[in-house]
Amino acid sequence: MKLPRVSAVVAAAVLAPAVLFPSAASAAPQPAGVSGPDTASGSAPDTAAGDPTGETAKDTGKDPAKDTAKDTGVTDQEKQDRAEIQRILADPETGRGVREAAEKALKGTAADLRHFLTVELDQQRKTDNRVRVFQILGTGGPAVQKAAKAALNGTDEDIAAFLKTGQYVARAEDQDRAEVERILADKDSGPGVREAAAKALKGTAADLRHFLEVDLAKQRGDDNRVKVSQIMASGGRAVREAANKAMDGDDAAILKFLTEGWPAAQAEDDRVAILVILANKETGRHTAEGAQKALNGTAADLRTFLEVELPKLRADDNRIKVSQLAENGGPAVRKAARAALEGSDADITAFLTDGWAKARAEDEAAAAASGTGTSGQGAGQQGTGQQGQGAQQPQTVQPAGFSETTTTGTTGTTGTGAGITVVGSGSGALAATGTDGIGWEAGGAAAALAAGAALVALSRRRSAED
């Protein structure tokens, strides 16, 4: 058969062009996965592997990053805008209007991001700033309110300046004013400090600051020195010695005396004053018990006893003494004593310091006029032919503790000026007849003893006459 020979001829006809014309064959499409000629020898490849167009790869001059961004649809500008907006949202100072507009822009396109940053951001910030100033106006002090109102009446730049610096300057002024007002209201502030503080409050913010930084310390030093002088003039021996030593020092020594030295010296003087009260035989029972209790306590207990408890305890003891006088005194004494008992503690004190002496004088005058030498306690003996108790009448006994009655304007202060005074008529001690100096507990016995002595004397006289 001749078919194989024909097939061989046809195949040779087909392959002949590829062998005879290799350049033409290279231009024809190659099957996928077929590599091009080996370029290791330095010759340039005729075709790119897998290139459907058959064009050789060449430098186009394009940025690979931009080509990638183009492929993903996101540009560098959009990335930067998005990052900036996220930073604005993370800022705690960002206002409500800015925040809402920023969140809306993040949900939009690249154009929305750019529009927010270039247009909306500035507008929303101005609106938010104005809202913040209104909020500060509602809660600030006088200086802050004044500055806020001025900013609101100004430009957007004035608003921004107030929020950046103005509000803090105004707040400092308000704080200074509040501090100066507190100092002025402090009861421990001296006259010099008060005067300087009042003057500063009428001035400017600079005046307030100058007072707090300069004037206050100087005025306090002067006031403290005056206070120590007053303490030295009225204190006890220990206080006077410590105060005098402090006055020789500087302001620091003065302050140390007021905070440490004075309390310690005062406690020492208080203890001495209470010991004097206990040593006085005229001190009443309630007062003595309170004094002993205070001595067993702290320095504060000593001061509390002298300033608070002592007047009340003495008033109780004085009332007991007046009650005894109302039972055992002459007619005038009994009447005056009962009237005092119906009154206040002041009436009791007035009776003991003045009324008792006058009433006793009336009783003595009545006894002298009747010629019996009696004045109430010899009642029942008058007109019986007996002379009664003679010079022993009236049997009114000076109450225990009477010489300690606390009054003002009297002399004889003791210790720290706790009110230990000797009050009376004449020379300063109320002269009593009969059993002067005997406590009230012995008053009744003394009266009975005097009456018995008079009866014995009368009996002996009659025996002699018989």
C-alpha positions, 0 to 999 in steps of 0.5 A: 500500500502507498498510504504510509508513504503519503503520510510520511510526505505530509509530515515532512511537509508540515515539519519543514517550515519549523526546521528551516525557519526557526524564527517564524516558529518562535512567533507561533503560540506555545502550549502552556507549561512549556518553558522558553529557551535557556537564558543562562548563556546571557541571550535574551529570551524570545518569549515569556513563559505563559505569556498568552500574547507572546510579548516579552516582559519589559520595564513599564515604569509603573509603581508596583505599590500603586498597582496593588492599591489599584487592584484592592481599590484603597489608596494611601490617602484614604488609609491616612484619612481613616487613621486620622479620624480614628485618632480623633475618635480616641481623643477623650477631649473630642466633643459630641458633634465631632464624634458623631460626624467622624463615625459617620465618615468612617462608614462612607467613601474615601471622599466622605473621609476627606470631606470630614477632615477638610470641612466638617471637623472645623465646623463641628469643633467650633460648635462643640467648643461653644457647648463646653463653654456654656457647661463651664459657665453653669458650674464655675465660680465668679471669675470663671463665669465672667471669663466664660461670658466674655468668651461667648460674646467674642469670636471662635478664637476667643472661645478656643482661647478660653478653653485652652488657658482662660478657664484655668486662670479664672479657676485659679482666681476663684480658688484663691478667692475661696481660700481668702474667704475661708481665712477671713471666716476662721475664728482663729484668724487675728485682726491683722490677717482679717484686715489684709484678707478683706482688702485683698477680696476687694482687689484683683486676682493679683491682689488675692495671690499676693495676699496668699503668698506674701501678706498672709505669713507676715500678718499671721506672725504679727497676730501670733506675737500679739496673742502671746503678749495677751496670754503672758499678761493673763496666764499663770506663772508657768505660762508667763515664763514660757510666753516670755521666752517665746517672745525673745525668739522669731516667728517660728518660736512664737508659733511653737509656743502657741501649738506646744508650749502654751498647752503644756504650761497651761496644764501646769498652771491649771493643776496648781489652781485646782490644788489651791481650790482643794487646799481651801477649807471653805471649798464645798463638797461637790467642788472638792470632789470635782477637783480631785477627779480632774487632778486624776485626769488629763490636761483637757480634764483640768481645763474642762473642770476650771472652765465648765464644771467649776462654776456649776459645782460652786453654784450647787455648793452655794445653794446648799449653804444658802439653804442652811442659812435659811434654816438657821439664820436670824429673821432677816437672814432667813427671809433674804436666803429664802428669797434667793433660793427662789431665784437663779444662781446669780441671785444665790451669788448676790445673796452670799456676796452682799445680801447675807451681810445686810440681812445679818446687820439688820438682825444684829441691829434688831437684837441691839435695839431689843436689849436682848442681844439675840437675833433669831436664834435666841427666839423663845429666850427674849423677855424671859429675863435671860440675857440669851447668848449676848455677844455670841449672837447672831449665830450665823456662820459663814458658809463654806466656800463663800470666800471662793464665790466667782465674780468679775471685777474682784481682786485676789485672782489665783493661778490662771485666773480661774475665778478664785476670788475672796469676795466680801465687804470691807476689807474683802472678807465678810466679817462674821460673828460667832463661829466664823471660819467653822464649816456649815457642818459644824454650824448647828453644833456651834450654835447649840454650844453657845446657847448652852454656855449662856445658860450655864453662865446665867445659872451661876449668876443666880446662884451667886445672888442667892 
